[in-house]
Amino acid sequence: MATKNIFRISITVILTLVLAGIIFYPKLKPIFSSGEGGGPQPGMREPGGGQQPLFASGYVLVPTKMNEMIYSTGSLLPDEEVDLAFETSGKVVGLYFEEGRKVKKGELMAKINDRPLQAQLLKLQAQKKLVEEREFRQRQLLDRDAISRESYDQVATELQSIEADIMLIEARIAETELRAPFAGIVGLRMISEGAFATTQTKIVRLVKTRPLKIEFSIPERYAGEVTPGFSISFDVDGIQKSFEAQVYAIDPKVDMNTRTIVARALYPNTNEELKPGRFASVRARLSEIENAVSIPTEALIPEMEGEKVFIMSNGKARERKVTTGLRTESHIQIRTGLNFGDTLLTTATLQLRDDLPVQLDTLVTNQHLVNEIK
């Protein structure tokens, strides 16, 4: 009997405690919450009737210089390059160049045997002399009407035929000479004197290294902005300084595989310090904005109606609708909505709302930034 009474009393006590908890929990919940969170939540009413300020970081807007840049990779190409070969076949009887040395335009570089052609040329020249004398006598007779016009025409035609044969032999002799088509630097020779060369035999490579061409690609959306005369800069591995060049030609067609367009620029290479074939890191500045209003990207809040930011004014957050412009990796240009000297709030953006008390924990000032877009 005593056991049943104890059980009933225990059940009654438990039910009483549960009922008390249900009744008093809503009143005690703020106390428990403040104890767990270490204090009142941001924006909550304080006992005196005010709101708890939200801690955030500030950023004072100052004039900023922003550059829109294209970064690309390119290659250095020679202004002119050709593998020299003879126009006819024959035995090489002379090589007149030194490997790796400069040559002038028209300079004789190699020659193949032309003795048979020279002999034919001497024979034709002798024949021409005799025919010229006959033509002279026939012309005098024609002037005195001593011979017919037909007889004179036969001699004149024979003279013209010999002169044409001489021109042909001289052209064939010229084919036995290998001359530099432009001034440049010769590479390593690929044949020795005494070898038999054909029209397919490469003798030496001639390269013109002043100026140099820089070939690079740009995204198709910039095709209308990069035009002939556009200035670029490029770097080469192992050389500390940067180089300047000017675009002189652009491919009229966009590459369908890469969706890029190929452009070429000229670098004077006056001192010939750069060699063709090297890799180049190319930079092209599309636009430059002085005294721009620039903000960190994390401070911009996108909305369905547009974009906004929060600034701090008189200790409270103020919402500002903005329009944006140039975007970089870390900053965005603001066209309208902000002014220099405004204190932009860059943290706690999800908790901010208009007219909310704010206290700055960090303030960035006196910055002059140069931002570049890739």
Secondary structure, DSSP 8 states (H G I E B T S, - for coil): -HHHHHHHHHHHHHHHHHHHHHHHHHHHHHHHHHHHHTS--TT-B-TTS-B--EEEEEEE--EEEEEEEEEEEEEEEEEEEEEE--SS-EEEEEE---TT-EE-TT-EEEEE--HHHHHHHHHHHHHHHHHHHHHHHHHHHHHTT-S-HHHHHHHHHHHHHHHHHHHHHHHHHHHTEEE-SSSEEE------TT-EE-TT---EEEEEEEEEEEEEEEEGGGTTT--TT-EEEEE-TT--S-EEEEEEEE-SS-BTTTTEEEEEEEE--TT--S-TT-EEEEEEEEEEEEEEEEEEGGG-EE-SS-EEEEEEETTEEEEEEEEEEEE-SSEEEEEES--TT-EEE-S-TTT--TT-BEEEEEEE-S---EEEE-
